[in-house]
Amino acid sequence: MTDATQLHEITPGVHMWAPDGVDTWGLANCGLVHSDGEALLVDTPYTPALTEVFLAATRHLVGDIVPSTVVATHANGDHTWGNQCLTGSAILATDAALEHQCVEPTPQELHALVWDSDPDQPLGWYFRRHFGKFDFSDIQVLPPTTTFSGRHDLTVGRIPVELHEVGPAHTMGDLIVHLPEQRVVFAGDVIFSGDHPCHWAGPLDRISAAAERILAFDPEWIVPGHGPLMTPDALRTYIAYLDDLSDQALLLHGQGKTAMEAARILIDENRYPGLGLPERLAITLSTEFRHLNEDSSRPSLVEPFELAARLAWRRASGTAASA
């Protein structure tokens, strides 16, 4: 699935662990920052097995140095469920990340969705296709040891590290990691590269604003939550995508379309060519339509998956059957 060669230097002391996460779910980018005998991780992979691969890669660079801190950019499992492999490390996250953790499916619930759903129906087929390669059976979800709101600064050896809260955006509790001297930003899932994003909190204009905040730091490199390393120009292209999707959502919502109908329209007209997992539009538009409907009830994270699965099933079957 991945190996220790996938830890790449961005600048001295700053590395990106980049599994091949395009056109699939769950393979998130992580980061290593190290200086003068100290180390910090940005996020951990989806499972303990993947996390051990990541940690093996870090040991090639830092030897026996144990990372003293793990920064969780947000509470999705594919960025936090490896934390159990670092029980002696501080885990930093935003206060609001705890709110999202309350609605995130547990590893046991996700295991059941993968293996107990009917594989001959869209949801079961989709979950096995994208999540069947992961072992969620022995995962224990660890809460953060320290939380904050707004901004939190620390150092790793001689490297200053700034944590900036930017949520609600992708989730309720997003943060970004800014390394001002290295001109690198770890963006978490505020930014996706190569695929359509799936946003759970929104609205889209807040996600776009979070991306603009990243640009305001004048970075040379941006590490997205998933997909290849990005330049500022690539991030500007992503912001244009978010803004256009926001405009399309407003237009189609005003026409009385459902989120599912809106997603099908945008997919059928191939409005965003070149991006993988177009079925994720159903998830992000479901979130956006909730805001447009002024719906403040607690959202389900599973129901939008059902919509996305039906769209992917439709595309895979090559039929125009009603989704």
N, C-alpha and C positions, 0 to 999 in steps of 0.2 A: 504493500500500500504506500509506504514511504520509507525513507532510509536516512542515515546520518549524514549523507552528502547534501541534504537540502537546507543546511544552515549557511546563509550567504552574507558576506560582509557588505554593509552599506557604506559605513565609514569606520575608521579604527574604533574598536570598542562597541560597535553597534551592529547587530546581526539580525537577520530575518529568517525564521524557519518557515519555509514555503512549500508545503505539500501541494501536489497537483490538484487544486480544489476547484478548477473550472468545470462547469457543466455537471456539478454534483453538489450534494449537501454534506456538511459536517467537517470538511477538511479546512480548518481555519489557519490563518497565518498567526505565528507567535513571534515574540522578540526576545533578544538577549542584549542587555547593556552591562558592560563590565569595565572596571577600572581599578587599579591599585588594590587588587585582592578582594574586591567586592563585586557582587553580581545581582542583577534584578531581571526578572522575567516579565514580559508583557503577555498576559494570558497563558493558559495551558490548553492542550488539545482535548479532544472529546472524551477519550477513555484513558484509563491507566496504562494500557499497552502502548497507545500512541504517545503518551506522555513520557514513558520510559525511553522511547526512541528519541524524542526531543531532548531529554536530559542527557542521553548518551552523546548526542551531537554537541551539546554544550560542554561536556567534559573534555571533548577533543580540544577545546579552546581554553577553558579555565581550570582544567584539572579537577582537584578535589574541592574547589570552592563551592559551597552550597549557597544558592541564591537566598539572600536574607529577606527578599521582598518579591511578592508576585502582585502585579497590578492587573486587576480585572477590568477590562474596558467596558464590560456590561455582563449581565447575568445569564445569557444564553449558555446552555450546556456545552456547546462546542467550543466555548472559550473559557470554561471554568471547571468542567468535571474532572480534569486531571489534577486539580488542586490537592486531592488526597495523597498524592505522591510527594507533597512538600509540606508535611504537617508541622515542621519546625520553622517554617517561613511565615512572615507577616503577609496577610492578604489584604490589599487595599482596594476599595471600591467606593462608589458614591452611596450616600444614604438612600437614594431612590432606587439603587440596584436591588435593595432588599424587597422593595415593592414588586418589582418584576419577578423576583425569585418565587413569590407567592403564587404566580399564575403560570410559571414555566412547568410543563409536564415533568414529573420526576423520572429518573432513569427506569424505574420499574414500570411506570405508565407507558413510557416510550417503548420499552421492551414488549409490552403487551400489544401496543399498536402495530409493531412490526410483525409479530409472530402469531397474534390471535385474530388479526383482521383477515378477511377473506381475500386471498391473493388473486381470485378471479373477479374481484370488484376493484374499482379505481383506487380507493384509499389503501387497501391491503397491497395491491400491486405496486403502488407508488412508494409506500413505506419500505417494502422489501427491496425494491430496486435501489433506493437511495440510502437506507439506513441498515439494511440487512448485513452489511459488512462490518458493523460495529458491535462490540460486546458490551452491553450495558449492565450485565448481571451483577457485578460486584462493586458498582459505583456508589460511593457515599458523598452526598453533596455537602461541601463545607461552606459555611457562611463566611463573609469577610471578618477578619480580626479587627480591622480599623476602617471606619467610613468617614466621609466628609461631604460637605456641600461647597460648591463654588470652586475653590482652587486649593491645591495642596502641593507644596514644594518639598523636594528632598534631593539628596546627592548620592551618587554611586561613585565612590572614590573621588575623582576630580570632575566627574560629569554632572552638571546640574540637570535636574529632571523636574518638569512642570506637569502637573496633572490638572486638567481643566474640565469641569463638568459641562457637558453640552446637551444633555437630555432635558426633557423628553425629545427623542429623535428616533433612532432605530428602536430603542426600548425606553423604558422610563428613566433608566439610570446611566446613560452613556457618559463616558469620559474619553478624552484624547490625551496622549502622552507626547509632550513637546520637549525635544532636546534642542534648546536654542543654539548652543555652540556647534552642534553637529548638523543643524538645519534639517532635522528629521522629525516627522510626526507619525506616530502610530495611531491610526484613526479608528481602529476597531470596525464595527459593522456600520458606522456612519457612512463608510465608503465601501462599495463593492467594485471589483475590477473584472471585466470579462463576462459577467453574468448579470441578469436582472437582479436587483436587490429584493429582499423580502423585509418590509418594515412593519413593526408590530405596534408602535406607539404613535409616531407622527405628530402633527400632520406634515406633509411634504415640505411646506415652507420652513418648518423648523429644521428639517434635515438639511435643506439647502443652506439655511443660515449657519448651521454647524460646519458645513463644508466651507462656507465663506470665511468663517473664523480660522479654519486651518490655513487657507490662502493668505490671510492677514499676517500669519507668522512668517511669511516669506520662506517656506521650506524649499529645499532642493529635492527632497524625496518624501513621498507619502506612502506608508505601508497600509494598504487596505485590510479590512478584516478577512477578505477572501480574494484570491486572484493575484496577478502580477503587480510588482512594484510600480508606483505611478509617479509621474512628473506633475508639476503644477498645471501644465497645459492639458494633460489627461484629466486632472481634477476639474478643470473648467468645463471640459466636455461633459463630465458626469453631472456637474451642476446644471448645465443646460438641459440634460436629460430629465433631471428632477423637476426643473421648472416647467418643461413642456408637459411632463406627465401630470403635474398639478393642474395645468391649464386644461388638459384633456379630461381630467377627472371632473373639474367644475363644469365643463361643457356637457359631458355625457350624463352627469348627475342631473343637470338642469333639464335634460331631455327625458328624464324619467327612467333612465337605464339603471339596472342593478349593477353592482360591482362585477358580477360574473359576465353580464352582457357587455359591459364596457371593456373588460379584459379581452373577450373574444373579438370585439371590433378592432382593437388595437393590434392584436395578434394577426387577424386575418388580413389587415391592410399592411402588415409588415412595417409598422411605423418605426420600430427600433431594430433595424437589421444588425446582425453581428453579435448580439447579446444572447448568451445561453439561458436556459430555463425560463422561457417566456411565460410559462404557467404561473410563475411567481407574481405576475401582474395582478392575478386574482387576490393574492394576499395583501399586497400594498394598496390596491384599490379598495379592498374591504376596509382596511384601516382608514383610508382617506374618506370614504363614504360615511363612516361612523362619525367623523368630525363634521362633515357637511350636514349630517342629520342631527348634529348636536346630541349624539347618544353618549351619555356619560356612564353607562353601566359597565361592569367589568367584562372585558372582551374574552372570548374563548380563543385559544391559540390553535385548537384542533379544527374547528369549523372552517377557517380559511384554507387549511390544508386539504380538506375535502374538495373545495372548489378547484384548487390548483391540481389535485390529482385527477379530477374529471377532465380538465383541460389537457393535461398531459396524456391521459388515456385516449382522448379524442384524436390528438395529433399522432400518437403512436399507432392507432388503429387505421389512420388514413381515411376516416369516415367523417361525414358532416352530421353525424347523428347528434341529436340534441344533448347538450351537456347540462 
